[in-house]
Amino acid sequence: METPKHILGTFDEALSNLRNDLLTMAGLTERSFYSAINGLLQRDDSLCAKAIADDEEVDQLELQIDKIGLEILLRYQPVASDLRQVVSGMKLSPNIERVADEATNIAECARRLNRHPPLREVNLIVPIQAQAISMFKDSIDAFVREDVELARAIVSRDKQLDDMNASANRQLTDRMMQDRDQLRGYLNLILISRCLERVGDHATNIAEDAVYAAAAEDIRHQS
């Protein structure tokens, strides 16, 4: 028996709304991330403030996505791939929201750094942030395009980001020992590096959900 088209259309519209909200949320989070990083590198407090302001809208979108997802589950009771799409979308939003939280944390550290003379060690952050934002953007693309190979590659890239963070921490800790006057500045750079490492963790979670949504395979905790 053929399913009436108006029922499919209504479900498809609801799922499309869910995905559109996710993309809006991801776009805002990416903007917040760039504002925070540029606020750090350009020593611009106004950009830091913009990153922090975006976080509230991201939080509201997370609540909206949860509401839409629950309504879809209760009203349409989807199964198989449709169910995976809804559940994965609902799991994505908390990870996106936490990336926005990390952008806020970076912006707050940057504002503290901006009150003091610049540190040349801020250059250690540049490759780390590039790796982190690349992973986040690719994880969203993998989910949207149902690109399993791209998602799997993100999981392996997380180890590279961990190593970059560890290397920066070692160098900054050494500088702290050598230059006690700048101790707080180096500490803030360490905190920023750790925030970026966590962005990679959330991107990895998104990539794992992308694989589950597209291929019905749970790759969490696999070596």
C-alpha positions in Angstrom: 0.0 0.0 0.0 1.4 3.4 -1.0 1.8 5.9 1.8 -0.2 9.1 1.3 2.1 11.8 0.0 0.7 14.5 2.3 1.9 12.4 5.3 5.4 12.0 3.9 5.5 15.6 3.0 4.6 16.7 6.4 7.2 14.5 8.0 9.8 15.6 5.5 9.0 19.2 6.2 9.4 18.7 10.0 12.7 16.9 9.4 13.8 19.7 7.1 13.1 22.3 9.8 15.1 20.3 12.2 18.1 20.1 9.8 17.8 23.8 9.0 17.9 24.8 12.6 21.0 22.6 13.1 22.7 24.3 10.2 21.7 27.8 11.6 23.1 26.7 14.9 26.3 25.4 13.4 26.7 28.6 11.4 26.3 30.8 14.4 28.8 28.7 16.3 31.3 28.9 13.5 30.9 32.7 13.5 31.3 32.8 17.3 34.5 30.7 17.0 36.0 33.0 14.4 35.1 36.1 16.4 36.8 34.7 19.5 39.9 33.7 17.7 40.2 37.0 15.8 39.5 38.8 19.1 42.6 37.0 20.4 44.9 37.4 17.4 43.9 41.0 16.6 43.5 42.0 20.3 40.0 43.2 19.6 37.6 43.2 22.6 34.6 44.0 20.4 35.1 40.7 18.6 35.3 38.9 21.9 32.1 40.5 23.0 30.4 39.4 19.7 31.5 35.8 20.3 30.0 35.9 23.8 26.7 37.5 22.6 26.2 34.8 20.0 26.2 32.1 22.6 22.7 32.9 23.9 21.1 32.5 20.5 22.9 29.1 20.1 21.5 28.1 23.5 17.9 29.0 22.3 18.4 27.0 19.1 19.4 23.9 21.1 16.2 24.1 23.0 14.2 24.6 19.8 15.8 21.6 18.2 15.1 19.4 21.2 11.4 20.5 21.0 11.1 19.8 17.3 12.8 16.5 17.6 10.5 15.3 20.4 7.5 16.4 18.4 8.6 14.4 15.4 9.2 11.3 17.5 5.8 11.5 19.2 3.8 12.5 16.1 5.3 10.4 13.4 7.1 7.6 15.2 9.7 7.3 12.5 11.7 4.0 12.0 14.9 2.9 10.4 16.8 5.6 8.6 14.2 8.3 9.4 14.6 7.5 13.2 18.4 7.7 12.9 18.2 11.1 11.2 16.0 12.5 14.0 17.9 11.0 16.9 21.3 11.9 15.4 20.1 15.5 14.8 19.0 15.8 18.4 22.4 14.4 19.6 24.3 16.9 17.3 22.8 20.0 18.9 24.4 19.6 22.4 27.8 19.1 20.8 27.4 22.2 18.6 26.3 24.1 21.7 29.4 23.0 23.6 31.6 24.2 20.7 29.9 27.6 21.1 30.6 27.4 24.9 34.3 26.9 24.1 34.3 29.9 21.8 32.9 31.9 24.7 35.6 30.6 27.0 38.3 31.5 24.4 36.8 35.0 24.1 36.9 35.5 27.8 40.5 34.4 28.0 41.3 36.7 25.0 39.8 39.7 26.8 42.1 39.0 29.8 45.1 38.7 27.6 44.2 42.0 25.8 44.6 43.9 29.0 48.4 43.1 29.0 51.3 43.5 26.5 51.1 41.0 23.6 52.8 37.6 23.9 54.6 36.2 20.9 53.6 32.7 22.1 50.1 33.4 20.9 51.4 32.1 17.5 51.3 28.6 19.0 47.5 28.8 19.0 47.2 29.5 15.2 47.7 25.9 13.9 45.7 24.5 16.7 42.6 26.6 16.0 42.9 25.9 12.3 42.8 22.2 13.0 39.9 22.5 15.4 37.7 24.6 13.2 38.5 22.5 10.2 37.3 19.4 12.1 34.2 21.1 13.3 33.2 22.3 9.8 34.0 18.9 8.2 31.9 17.1 10.9 28.9 19.2 10.0 29.5 18.7 6.3 29.8 14.9 6.9 26.4 14.9 8.6 24.6 17.0 6.0 26.1 15.1 3.0 25.9 11.7 4.7 29.6 11.3 3.9 30.8 8.4 5.9 34.4 8.5 4.8 34.8 12.2 5.7 33.3 11.5 9.1 35.7 8.6 9.7 38.6 10.7 8.8 37.6 13.3 11.4 37.9 10.7 14.2 41.5 10.0 13.2 42.3 13.7 13.0 41.4 14.1 16.7 44.7 12.4 17.7 46.7 15.0 15.8 44.8 17.8 17.6 45.5 16.2 21.0 49.2 16.0 20.1 49.2 19.7 19.0 47.6 20.7 22.3 50.1 18.7 24.4 53.0 20.2 22.5 51.7 23.8 23.1 51.1 23.0 26.8 54.7 21.8 27.2 56.1 24.9 25.5 53.9 27.3 27.4 54.6 25.6 30.7 58.4 26.0 30.0 57.8 29.7 29.3 55.9 30.1 32.6 59.0 28.8 34.4 61.3 31.2 32.6 59.1 34.3 32.8 57.1 34.5 36.0 56.0 38.0 35.2 53.8 36.7 32.3 52.6 33.6 34.2 48.9 34.6 33.9 49.2 35.3 30.2 50.8 31.9 29.5 48.1 30.3 31.7 45.4 31.9 29.6 47.0 30.6 26.4 47.1 27.1 27.9 43.4 27.4 28.7 42.7 28.5 25.1 44.6 25.5 23.7 42.6 23.2 25.9 39.4 24.8 24.7 40.4 24.1 21.1 41.2 20.5 22.0 37.7 20.1 23.3 36.3 21.5 20.1 38.0 18.6 18.4 36.3 16.2 20.8 32.9 17.6 20.0 33.6 17.5 16.3 34.5 13.8 16.8 31.2 13.2 18.5 29.4 14.9 15.6 31.3 12.7 13.1 30.4 9.6 15.0 26.7 10.5 14.9 27.1 11.3 11.2 28.3 7.7 10.6 25.4 6.3 12.6 22.8 8.4 10.8 24.1 7.5 7.3 25.3 3.9 7.8 23.6 2.6 11.0 27.0 1.9 12.4 28.2 2.9 15.9 31.9 3.7 15.7 32.2 5.1 19.2 35.1 3.6 21.3 36.5 1.8 18.3 40.3 1.9 17.9 
